[in-house]
Amino acid sequence: MNIDDENEIKKEFQLERIIFFSDAVFAIIITIMVLDVKLPDVVQAGETASKSAFIRILPKLIAYVISFFAVGNIWMKHLRIFSFLKDYDMKLVGINLLFLFSVSLFPFALSFVFSSSHVIHYTWGVYTYMGIIYFTVFTQSLLVGYLVKNKDTLCIKTPEIDSVLRWKIRRLNLFLLPIFILTVICISYFGLSPYVIFGVLIIYIALIRRTKRKYYPKEDRFTIASTYNRLKGTKHPAQKKGEQIA
């Protein structure tokens, strides 16, 4: 085995370590979030007390389910991003660590619900939860941007990376999300109506959808109609064979 082969094996091993570490962080975060979702000790208090205790923790359970699928969706996008990697550098490792740090804040955001069922009703609790979500989206956009910028040296399938990762949409997050977070801070600091934040959110969603229609008009969307059409167009091999014979 020559030196080039040894370096290639070492590079692949180090890249696998980065991926395994990232997956482990996601797994630990999901595990930590579920630890606080538990019934109080009311087993000996009777069925009525148990039902009442379950109803009390139901908002926490719903919050955990929402956060679970949010983290799961982020992990799926991270998996898609890293599927293009063939090499890495220390700047990529640093951006990935920043991204994992933002994801690791999800249990802290969820603690607003777990500490009291009324905390999330306060605007600062909602803003903190939303801020952590948008911070995660921002750091993930940084990660995608760095890969797109250095795709010739770090990635495979370079012609596909822009469209698959939808970079033209993600790069908007690098500008819109900081503006959105600053708007939230100003609203909270000056005591403005929290409904303003929903107006800003609607504008943000409208810009994203418009950009998506402009640059990715043929992208398949997961809807009930599209799923039905796919299933309708998919035929069993035996059925296809019978049609050919006929």
C-alpha positions in Angstrom: 0.0 0.0 0.0 1.5 3.3 -1.1 1.3 6.7 0.7 -1.6 8.0 -1.4 -3.7 4.9 -0.5 -3.0 5.4 3.1 -3.9 9.1 3.0 -7.1 8.2 1.2 -8.1 5.6 3.8 -7.2 8.1 6.6 -9.3 10.8 5.0 -12.3 8.5 4.7 -12.0 7.4 8.3 -11.8 11.0 9.5 -14.9 11.9 7.4 -16.8 9.0 8.9 -15.9 10.2 12.4 -17.4 13.6 11.6 -20.6 12.0 10.4 -20.8 9.6 13.3 -20.3 12.4 15.8 -23.0 14.4 14.2 -25.4 11.5 14.3 -24.6 10.8 17.9 -25.4 14.5 18.8 -28.8 14.2 17.2 -29.5 10.9 19.0 -28.5 12.3 22.4 -30.6 15.5 21.9 -33.7 13.4 21.1 -33.1 11.2 24.1 -32.6 14.1 26.5 -35.9 15.8 25.3 -38.0 12.7 26.1 -36.5 12.2 29.6 -38.8 14.9 31.1 -41.9 13.5 29.5 -43.2 11.3 32.3 -46.3 10.9 34.5 -46.0 11.8 38.2 -46.2 9.0 40.7 -50.0 8.6 40.9 -50.3 4.9 40.4 -51.8 4.3 43.8 -54.1 7.3 43.6 -56.6 5.6 41.3 -57.6 5.7 37.6 -59.2 9.1 37.8 -56.0 10.7 39.2 -53.9 9.0 36.6 -56.2 10.3 33.8 -56.0 13.8 35.3 -52.2 13.6 35.5 -52.0 12.5 31.8 -54.2 15.4 30.8 -51.8 17.8 32.6 -48.7 16.5 30.8 -50.5 16.3 27.4 -49.2 19.8 26.3 -45.7 18.6 27.2 -46.1 15.4 25.2 -47.4 17.4 22.2 -44.5 19.8 22.5 -42.1 16.9 22.5 -43.7 15.3 19.4 -43.4 18.6 17.5 -39.8 19.0 18.6 -39.0 15.4 17.8 -40.1 15.8 14.2 -38.4 19.2 13.9 -35.1 17.7 15.0 -35.7 14.6 12.8 -36.4 16.9 9.8 -33.2 18.8 10.5 -31.2 15.5 10.7 -32.6 14.4 7.4 -31.5 17.6 5.7 -28.1 17.2 7.4 -27.9 13.6 6.0 -28.6 14.9 2.5 -26.0 17.7 2.8 -23.3 15.3 3.9 -24.2 12.8 1.2 -22.2 15.0 -1.2 -19.0 15.1 0.8 -15.9 13.4 -0.4 -13.4 15.5 1.7 -13.4 18.0 4.6 -11.4 20.8 6.0 -11.2 22.4 9.4 -13.5 25.3 8.5 -16.2 22.8 7.5 -15.7 21.1 10.9 -16.1 24.4 12.7 -19.3 25.3 10.8 -20.7 21.8 11.5 -19.9 22.2 15.2 -21.7 25.6 15.2 -24.7 23.9 13.6 -24.7 21.1 16.1 -24.5 23.7 18.9 -27.7 25.3 17.6 -29.4 21.9 17.5 -28.3 21.1 21.0 -30.3 24.1 22.2 -33.6 22.3 21.4 -33.8 20.7 24.9 -33.3 24.2 26.4 -36.1 25.5 24.2 -38.3 22.6 25.2 -37.6 23.3 28.9 -39.9 26.3 28.6 -42.8 23.9 28.2 -41.6 21.3 30.6 -40.9 23.7 33.5 -44.5 25.0 33.5 -47.5 24.7 31.2 -47.9 28.5 31.3 -44.4 29.6 30.5 -44.8 29.2 26.8 -47.7 31.6 26.9 -45.3 34.4 27.6 -44.0 36.2 24.5 -40.3 35.8 25.6 -40.8 32.1 25.9 -42.2 31.9 22.4 -39.6 34.2 21.0 -36.8 32.1 22.6 -38.2 28.9 21.1 -38.6 30.5 17.6 -35.1 32.1 17.9 -33.5 28.7 18.5 -35.3 27.2 15.5 -34.2 30.1 13.2 -30.7 30.0 14.6 -30.5 26.3 13.5 -31.9 27.1 10.1 -29.3 29.9 9.7 -26.3 27.7 10.7 -27.5 24.9 8.4 -27.7 27.5 5.6 -24.1 28.5 6.4 -23.1 24.8 6.1 -24.8 24.5 2.7 -23.3 27.7 1.5 -19.7 26.6 2.4 -20.2 23.3 0.5 -21.6 25.1 -2.6 -18.7 27.5 -2.5 -16.1 24.7 -2.2 -17.9 22.0 -4.1 -15.1 21.3 -6.5 -12.7 20.3 -3.7 -15.1 18.9 -1.0 -18.0 17.4 -2.9 -19.1 14.8 -5.4 -21.9 15.2 -8.0 -21.1 18.9 -8.2 -23.6 19.8 -11.0 -26.4 18.5 -8.8 -25.6 20.1 -5.5 -27.1 23.5 -6.2 -30.5 22.1 -7.1 -30.7 19.2 -4.6 -29.8 21.4 -1.7 -31.9 24.3 -3.1 -29.1 26.8 -2.5 -30.9 29.7 -4.1 -33.6 29.4 -1.4 -31.2 28.7 1.4 -29.0 31.7 0.7 -32.0 34.0 1.4 -31.9 32.7 5.0 -28.4 34.2 5.5 -30.0 37.7 5.1 -33.6 37.3 6.0 -33.2 35.3 9.3 -30.9 37.8 11.0 -33.4 40.6 10.0 -36.2 38.4 11.4 -34.5 37.8 14.7 -33.6 41.5 15.0 -37.2 42.4 14.4 -38.3 40.0 17.2 -35.8 41.6 19.6 -37.1 45.1 18.7 -40.7 44.0 19.2 -39.9 42.5 22.6 -37.7 45.4 23.7 -40.1 48.2 22.7 -43.2 46.3 23.8 -44.8 46.3 20.3 -47.7 44.1 19.5 -46.7 40.4 19.0 -48.9 40.2 16.0 -46.3 42.2 14.1 -44.1 39.1 14.2 -46.7 37.1 12.4 -46.8 39.7 9.6 -43.0 39.5 9.3 -43.3 35.7 9.2 -45.9 35.9 6.4 -43.6 38.1 4.4 -40.7 35.7 4.9 -42.7 32.7 3.8 -44.0 34.5 0.8 -40.4 35.4 -0.3 -39.3 31.8 0.1 -42.3 30.4 -1.9 -41.8 33.0 -4.6 -38.1 32.1 -4.9 -39.0 28.4 -5.0 -41.5 28.8 -7.8 -38.9 30.9 -9.8 -35.9 28.7 -9.5 -37.4 25.2 -8.9 -40.8 25.2 -10.7 -40.6 21.5 -11.6 -39.7 20.3 -8.1 -42.1 17.6 -6.9 -44.2 18.6 -3.9 -45.4 16.1 -1.4 -49.2 16.5 -1.4 -52.1 14.2 -1.2 -52.8 14.7 -4.9 -49.2 14.0 -6.0 -49.0 10.9 -3.8 -52.3 9.6 -5.4 -51.0 10.2 -8.9 -47.7 8.4 -8.1 -49.6 5.4 -6.7 -52.0 5.4 -9.6 -49.1 5.4 -12.1 -47.3 2.6 -10.3 -48.5 -0.8 -11.4 -47.6 -4.3 -10.2 -45.2 -6.2 -12.5 -47.7 -9.0 -13.0 -50.3 -6.4 -14.1 -47.9 -4.8 -16.6 -47.1 -8.3 -18.0 -50.8 -9.1 -18.5 -51.3 -5.8 -20.3 -48.4 -6.5 -22.6 -49.7 -10.0 -23.4 -53.1 -8.6 -24.2 
